[in-house]
Amino acid sequence: MPHKTCATRAGLGWIGKSALLVTREYGPAARLSSVLTDARFDCIAEPINTSGCGSCTACTRACPGRAIQGALWDVGTPREKLVDAKACRRTARALAMERIGEKITLCGKCIEVCPYTRAYLEKENLL
């Protein structure tokens, strides 16, 4: 089961135009892990079923691989409608090889420019 699915069902955030989980507190600058259990819990949050990105195009405009399509997510939206994963990976690897001599697969531009990430970084004086 995808961590992002668990997170949206738990009310932690929505899937952004970059196909990453976006939270109001951290934007897409969050790492996820999931625990599946049959233990009983009181759930206080409602699942999030639609995007909170609205008309924002920051990640779409900033993507060096032009991989982000600009579509809004809702439950059931396939990743391919949001992002071209091959273009993202190809561009990230090329940029990393050029800049640091390694073929890593994350450029992080979409994370950096998200208004929610920016607000968190400014609040924590990390910018």
N, C-alpha and C positions, 0 to 999 in steps of 0.2 A: 504494500500500500504506500503510495507516495506521501512523503512528509508534508508537502504542500496541501494535499487533500485533507490530511489530519488537521492541519492548522486552520484551514477555512471552515471545516466542520466544527472546530473548537472555538470559532469566533475570533481568532487571533489576527486575521487580516484577509486580504483578497489577492487574487493573482493579477499582477500588473500587466501593462502592455508589453513588458520585457519577458513575460512568462515567469517572473520571480514572485515569491510571496512578498507583499507590501503590507507593513504594519503602520498604524498611525504614529507610533512612537519612534520607530527606527527606519521606516521605509523598507527597502529591500536589503538593508545592511543587517541581516539577521541570519544566524545559522540555525538549522532545524534538526531535531531528532524526535523520534516517536517511540512510545511504549504502548504495545497492545496488551490489554489485560481484560479479564472478565470481572475485575473488582468493580464494585458499585461506587459511583461518584455522583455528587450533586453537581449538575452542570448549571452554571450561572450565566453563561454567555449563549447567545443565539448564533447559529451558523451564518456565515457571510456567503451570500449567493451571487452577488454582483460586484463589479469593479467600483472602486472608489477613486479611480484616476480621472474621471470626467473628461474635460477637454484638454487636459495637460498633454503636451507633446515633448516634454524635456528629453526623455529617454529616446524617443523615436528620432528626434533631431540630432542627438549626440552620438548615436550608434555609428561607429566607423565602418561597420560592415553592412550598413543599411539592412540589418536583419530584422529589426522590429517593425512589424506591419502597421501598428497604430490602432489595432482593433481593441475594443473593450471586452473583457472577460465576463462570462457568467457561467454558472455550473453547467458542465457539459461541453464547453468550448474546447475544441482540440488545440493542442499547443501549436500546430502548424498554422492556425489562423492568427496567432499572436506573434510568433517569431520563426525565422528561418534558422533552425539550429545549426545546419551545416555552414551557412554563411557566417554565423556568429563564431563558431569554432575555427573556421578557416582564417578569418580576419584576426581573431585573438592570437592564434598561433603565429601568424605572420608578424604581427606587431611585437609580440614577445621575443621572437627570434631576432628581429631587427634591433630591439632595444636592450635585451638582456642575454641574448644567445641561448634561450630556452624555448621549447615549444609548449608553453602552458596554454590552457584553453579558457582563460577568463581575462577579459580586458577591464571589466568593472566600470566602464563609463556609465552604463545605465544606473548602476548603484550610486555612483558619485553625484550625478546630476538630479536625482529624484528630489523633489521639494521636501518630502518627509525625511529623507536622509540628511539633507542640508539643514533642516530645522533642528534635528537632533544634534548634529555636529556643532552648530552655532550655540545651542543651549549648553553643551558641555565644553564650550571654548576649545574645540578641536579643529577649527578652521583657521 
